[in-house]
Amino acid sequence: MAIKKIGGWIQNTCKEVYSNPWIRVTHEEVTTPKGTAGIYGLIHFRNRAVGVIPLDEEGNTWLVKQSRYALDCYTWEIPEGGVPEGEDMLEGAQRELEEETGLCAQQWEELVTIHQSNSVTDEIGVVYVAKQLYAGKQALEDSEDIEVKKLPLKEAINMVMTGEITDSMSVAGLLKLAVQGN
């Protein structure tokens, strides 16, 4: 008996194989769109991802450089973090901007929604643009090892083009701004 049909796929079984406060991993036996038996391993995120591109009146933005354990390296990216279910995405974006950079903003605009690594996860991400910036208070979490850098938006976009920024939310947000001409 099928649990559910997803497009041309049929999910026959679903078993949770791992869980922690951030993710849940399932092993699923499926029938593929062509009718053959298959398996799928999925990562279900407990939080939604949010990113912020702060912009000042002179055309500057702020990036954060932080150590990413999974990649075993430091990465440059826009301020970003997780928003638990039940928390408003905009409120989460406002919290993350202040926590990571010490900045607050009076004007907010949703820029882009993305599905990150959608072949194996259900993670959704939303990127906002924040303007009319003012000083708040940086409050890094224990897991954050962050360096903040102010630079012209055009330089940040160039960092995407040269491969210095590879984080998917940062790439999507900065390139959308570039296309819009901001």
Protein Blocks (a to p, Z undefined) as FASTA:
>chain_A
ZZbdchjbccfbdcdfbdcfkbccdddddddfkopacdddddddfbdcdddddddfkopa
cddddddfklopacdddddddddehiafklmmmmmmmmmnopacfbdcdfbdcdehkllp
ccdcdddddehiadddddddfklccddddddfklmmmmmmnopamcfklmmmmmmmmmno
ZZ
